[in-house]
């Protein structure tokens, strides 16, 4: 079964890339929806700023770890 999957993956790279892209977009859409409901639900601007800050902290921490 796994061998068949790998052969399909090699033959159909574009559909798999599209599938993965849609999966990532849907994941982040769900994460943003949950944050909109629970993270400062009455103040959209503050919620956006805090989300951006947390995202930047997470991204820079990842980048720093990759560089070390």
Secondary structure, 3 states (H helix, E strand, C coil): CHHHHHHHHHHCHHHHHHHHHHHHHHHHHHHHHHHHHHCCCCCHHHHHHHHHHHHHHHHHHHHHHHHC
